[in-house]
Amino acid sequence: MRGLIQRVAKASVEVDGVTISSIGKGLCVLIGITQADTHREREWMVRKLMNLRLFEDESGAGWSKCTSELGLEILVVSQFTLYGVLKGNKPDFHNALTHEKSKVFYEQFVSELRSAYKPELVKDGEFGADMQVHIQNDGPVTLFIEPNLPPAKERKPINPPKKDRAKKEAAAAASSAATAAAGASASADAAAEASTSAAVAAAEATVSASAAAAACAGDDTPADEAT
């Protein structure tokens, strides 16, 4: 998804000689959509349009205020040619999303932008129409932006599905239980070994006592018997 953003004093869109949308001071945004775009790109673009600081504040300091802070208008125009590439001197647009899918994606983007801002302050052109776009660039100020998100296959969900979380929690619980069981088994083995050692020591002590008793009995034998 690509956005060509212009800070404008005013802008408007005509179709067949009729003005269908117009704004005063604010932003005119030309939007290009490619085949790999998802809702993540839409959300990123909406956040940027809401927060880009392209305007002066009350004291005249530049690059201090965003559209949403000043209550300014936004005009959105679909622009598939932002994904054009040159083959010799002729542009090729195979990287742009197909017309039908692009229309749905574009309308979702405009809807999400209106939901994030004030619906009455977000205007748009007519998708797929031959439009005359009149832009009075203020500055001039023009920015080209596009999200630098990882490929869809590499992205991790912000909130994993409940089933996945449940599986992970169950696996963690099983792992903890196995660890506890292994610890208990090790403790039991240590106790058994200690008990065996004690029994061996007791047996050795008994043998030693018996030997000592026998030695004492030998010492008590009368001298004549010994002779």
C-alpha positions as MATLAB code, in Angstrom:
seq = 'MRGLIQRVAKASVEVDGVTISSIGKGLCVLIGITQADTHREREWMVRKLMNLRLFEDESGAGWSKCTSELGLEILVVSQFTLYGVLKGNKPDFHNALTHEKSKVFYEQFVSELRSAYKPELVKDGEFGADMQVHIQNDGPVTLFIEPNLPPAKERKPINPPKKDRAKKEAAAAASSAATAAAGASASADAAAEASTSAAVAAAEATVSASAAAAACAGDDTPADEAT';
ca = [
       0.000    0.000    0.000;
       1.359    3.387   -0.990;
       0.250    6.874   -0.136;
       1.196   10.115   -1.863;
       0.277   12.761    0.700;
       0.018   16.454   -0.064;
      -0.655   19.242    2.370;
      -3.236   21.417    0.640;
      -4.953   24.773    0.985;
      -7.837   23.176   -0.885;
      -8.564   20.231   -3.195;
     -11.465   18.830   -5.169;
     -12.476   15.991   -7.487;
     -14.578   16.329  -10.628;
     -16.265   13.560  -12.624;
     -17.867   14.466  -15.974;
     -17.516   18.144  -15.146;
     -19.312   17.819  -11.811;
     -17.526   18.383   -8.502;
     -18.230   15.312   -6.369;
     -15.917   16.070   -3.431;
     -14.003   19.067   -2.120;
     -12.072   20.066    0.982;
     -10.427   23.177    2.387;
      -7.189   23.096    4.350;
      -5.989   19.563    5.084;
      -4.540   16.568    3.253;
      -5.079   15.162   -0.209;
      -4.060   11.497   -0.228;
      -3.539    9.433   -3.373;
      -3.721    5.729   -2.460;
      -2.215    2.788   -4.363;
      -2.965   -0.838   -3.472;
      -0.886   -3.897   -4.346;
      -1.600   -7.629   -4.325;
       0.188   -8.346   -1.050;
      -1.739   -5.773    1.010;
      -3.809   -6.884    4.009;
      -5.724   -5.216    6.827;
      -2.371   -4.624    8.535;
      -1.338   -2.178    5.801;
      -4.699   -0.415    6.004;
      -4.378    0.006    9.773;
      -0.830    1.345    9.396;
      -1.881    3.881    6.778;
      -4.831    5.080    8.868;
      -2.575    5.611   11.896;
      -0.071    7.588    9.818;
      -2.710    9.851    8.298;
      -4.065   10.560   11.772;
      -0.679   11.361   13.285;
       1.539   12.931   10.589;
       2.659   16.327   11.888;
       2.611   18.474    8.776;
       1.063   21.651   10.158;
       2.064   24.624   12.294;
       0.904   25.082   15.866;
      -0.596   28.249   17.375;
       2.850   29.804   17.831;
       3.830   29.247   14.208;
       6.202   26.340   14.879;
       6.222   24.054   11.851;
       5.736   20.290   11.752;
       3.986   20.406   15.129;
       0.332   19.544   14.584;
      -1.475   16.689   12.845;
      -4.764   16.718   10.958;
      -6.764   15.176   13.790;
      -5.516   17.758   16.327;
      -6.593   20.657   14.125;
      -9.845   19.139   12.875;
      -8.812   19.452    9.217;
     -10.258   17.636    6.218;
      -8.857   14.689    4.251;
      -9.544   13.915    0.599;
      -8.732   10.325   -0.462;
      -8.362    9.391   -4.130;
      -7.631    5.895   -5.474;
      -4.473    5.863   -7.608;
      -3.412    2.487   -9.057;
      -0.662    4.161  -11.099;
       1.414    4.476   -7.896;
       2.362    0.856   -8.609;
       3.382    1.479  -12.179;
       6.759    0.323  -13.480;
       8.367    1.249  -16.761;
       8.944   -1.232  -19.556;
      10.941    0.933  -21.872;
       8.822    4.050  -22.121;
       5.500    2.374  -21.416;
       4.144    1.999  -17.855;
       3.051   -1.411  -16.630;
       0.646   -1.843  -13.702;
       0.778   -5.582  -13.005;
       1.846   -4.920   -9.391;
      -1.421   -3.128   -8.623;
      -4.293   -5.120   -7.137;
      -7.004   -6.138   -9.612;
      -9.907   -3.730  -10.105;
     -12.559   -5.763   -8.280;
     -10.429   -6.605   -5.235;
      -8.907   -3.146   -5.123;
     -12.358   -1.538   -4.996;
     -13.315   -3.581   -1.924;
      -9.980   -2.885   -0.230;
     -10.181    0.850   -0.987;
     -13.718    1.161    0.358;
     -12.692   -0.665    3.541;
      -9.772    1.731    3.929;
     -11.969    4.817    3.568;
     -14.467    3.335    6.038;
     -11.728    2.627    8.592;
     -10.307    6.123    8.152;
     -13.728    7.644    8.808;
     -14.192    5.450   11.875;
     -10.801    6.548   13.235;
     -11.538   10.236   12.606;
     -14.703   12.264   11.982;
     -16.716   10.767    9.085;
     -17.865   14.156    7.797;
     -14.250   15.348    7.458;
     -13.131   12.450    5.230;
     -14.049   12.834    1.558;
     -13.143   10.623   -1.400;
     -13.260   10.423   -5.137;
     -15.116    7.909   -7.305;
     -13.266    4.620   -7.578;
     -12.427    3.626  -11.153;
     -13.799    6.824  -12.665;
     -11.964    9.226  -14.973;
     -11.422   11.993  -12.418;
     -10.077   15.513  -12.582;
      -8.265   16.135   -9.295;
      -7.578   19.767   -8.454;
      -4.911   20.215   -5.790;
      -3.632   23.484   -4.391;
      -0.503   22.229   -2.653;
       0.405   24.269    0.410;
       4.163   24.699    0.778;
       4.557   22.677   -1.346;
       4.597   19.709    1.020;
       4.464   16.209   -0.491;
       5.325   12.886    1.163;
       5.451    9.381   -0.266;
       4.852    6.715    2.393;
       4.348    2.961    2.502;
       4.405    0.476    5.397;
       7.539   -1.593    5.914;
       5.853   -4.647    7.411;
       7.232   -8.214    7.208;
       5.717  -10.563    4.598;
       2.359  -12.017    5.606;
       3.801  -15.530    6.199;
       6.320  -14.155    8.693;
       3.867  -12.077   10.685;
       2.730  -13.196   14.103;
      -0.793  -12.346   15.264;
      -0.948   -9.622   17.894;
      -3.381  -11.769   19.905;
      -3.101  -15.478   19.043;
      -6.405  -17.356   18.632;
      -7.956  -18.698   21.825;
      -7.407  -22.302   20.703;
      -3.695  -21.659   20.208;
      -3.449  -19.975   23.601;
      -5.283  -22.905   25.214;
      -2.913  -25.392   23.593;
       0.117  -23.436   24.740;
      -1.269  -23.150   28.281;
      -2.054  -26.887   28.371;
       1.430  -27.729   27.080;
       2.997  -25.452   29.705;
       0.905  -27.067   32.453;
       1.863  -30.550   31.252;
       5.518  -29.551   31.181;
       5.291  -28.183   34.735;
       3.558  -31.354   35.914;
       6.222  -33.523   34.267;
       8.955  -31.457   35.910;
       7.268  -31.777   39.299;
       6.820  -35.530   38.826;
      10.472  -35.905   37.843;
      11.455  -33.956   40.956;
       9.269  -36.123   43.171;
      10.682  -39.293   41.609;
      14.223  -38.046   42.180;
      13.368  -37.286   45.809;
      11.882  -40.769   46.259;
      14.984  -42.365   44.726;
      17.216  -40.332   47.036;
      15.135  -41.344   50.061;
      15.271  -45.017   49.067;
      19.028  -44.806   48.590;
      19.410  -43.160   51.999;
      17.246  -45.871   53.602;
      19.346  -48.593   51.967;
      22.534  -46.941   53.160;
      21.130  -46.742   56.689;
      20.178  -50.428   56.610;
      23.648  -51.387   55.412;
      25.231  -49.279   58.149;
      22.968  -50.881   60.762;
      23.887  -54.366   59.540;
      27.565  -53.512   59.641;
      27.123  -52.168   63.172;
      25.402  -55.421   64.220;
      28.229  -57.486   62.774;
      30.781  -55.331   64.583;
      28.869  -55.698   67.851;
      28.707  -59.474   67.469;
      32.442  -59.640   66.799;
      33.142  -57.528   69.859;
      30.927  -59.747   72.019;
      32.725  -62.839   70.792;
      36.070  -61.282   71.599;
      34.923  -60.477   75.119;
      33.718  -64.028   75.642;
      37.144  -65.334   74.617;
      38.834  -63.119   77.188;
      36.693  -64.586   80.034;
      37.869  -68.237   79.447;
      39.592  -69.675   82.654;
      43.365  -69.905   82.561;
      43.488  -73.651   83.195;
      41.094  -74.254   80.317;
      43.320  -72.138   78.245;
      46.270  -74.262   79.288;
];
